[in-house]
């Protein structure tokens, strides 16, 4: 797995993931908020499988042009 998540993308995923989990834990948005775990996991491994078929790469080290 090559990294395809850059630092800004990673920061946004961490913040959004933590916010979703917090809102779900407090009962504000319901159990769907626990999908924030997916955002945290993709940020931790710096790889998003959904980016592959779309050809997206926000990691500056992975760009070769």
JOWO-V427088 format. One line per field, one symbol per residue. ss: DSSP state (H for helix, E for strand, - for the rest). Layout:
ss->???
//
This chain:
ss->------HHHHHHHHHHHHHHHHHHH-----HHHHHHHHHHHHHHH---HHHHHH-----HHH---
//
